[in-house]
């Protein structure tokens, strides 16, 4: 694991902040989904996906526009590539983000498109 404990903690906090921001933004544009257990679950998964993609984009010095393009494509292979890029960063938060993205990339296409569409509401 690279970096000091302070640096690693700062990165974990960054992932938490990206998740909280993504969740708030999705909820603001998907109020109807917050009323059901399934809706809450999908919002949480979309927030994990969006937070991981945002972390990857920031590390690549890219904007939310690139994140939008990946989400609109709903391409599991592209998501798996992002997960690999995050793992290469070798930080605790990047690894955690990669696990979330990789797990979602393995979902059936209909579920992947659904969670991607919820994440897109924040952009």
ChimeraX attribute file (.defattr): number of C-alpha atoms within 10 A of each C-alpha:
attribute: neighborCount
match mode: 1-to-1
recipient: residues
	/A:1	9
	/A:2	10
	/A:3	10
	/A:4	9
	/A:5	10
	/A:6	9
	/A:7	12
	/A:8	16
	/A:9	15
	/A:10	13
	/A:11	17
	/A:12	18
	/A:13	13
	/A:14	15
	/A:15	22
	/A:16	15
	/A:17	13
	/A:18	20
	/A:19	24
	/A:20	16
	/A:21	16
	/A:22	26
	/A:23	22
	/A:24	15
	/A:25	17
	/A:26	25
	/A:27	22
	/A:28	13
	/A:29	15
	/A:30	17
	/A:31	10
	/A:32	11
	/A:33	17
	/A:34	16
	/A:35	10
	/A:36	10
	/A:37	10
	/A:38	11
	/A:39	17
	/A:40	16
	/A:41	14
	/A:42	20
	/A:43	24
	/A:44	21
	/A:45	21
	/A:46	29
	/A:47	28
	/A:48	27
	/A:49	29
	/A:50	32
	/A:51	26
	/A:52	30
	/A:53	26
	/A:54	23
	/A:55	24
	/A:56	21
	/A:57	18
	/A:58	12
	/A:59	13
	/A:60	10
	/A:61	8
	/A:62	13
	/A:63	11
	/A:64	14
	/A:65	11
	/A:66	13
	/A:67	20
	/A:68	21
	/A:69	12
	/A:70	18
	/A:71	24
	/A:72	14
	/A:73	12
	/A:74	21
	/A:75	16
	/A:76	22
	/A:77	12
	/A:78	14
	/A:79	24
	/A:80	19
	/A:81	15
	/A:82	21
	/A:83	25
	/A:84	17
	/A:85	17
	/A:86	26
	/A:87	18
	/A:88	12
	/A:89	15
	/A:90	13
	/A:91	19
	/A:92	18
	/A:93	23
	/A:94	24
	/A:95	19
	/A:96	18
	/A:97	27
	/A:98	28
	/A:99	20
	/A:100	19
	/A:101	27
	/A:102	20
	/A:103	14
	/A:104	22
	/A:105	22
	/A:106	14
	/A:107	13
	/A:108	10
	/A:109	13
	/A:110	10
	/A:111	15
	/A:112	18
	/A:113	18
	/A:114	14
	/A:115	23
	/A:116	26
	/A:117	17
	/A:118	25
	/A:119	31
	/A:120	21
	/A:121	16
	/A:122	20
	/A:123	14
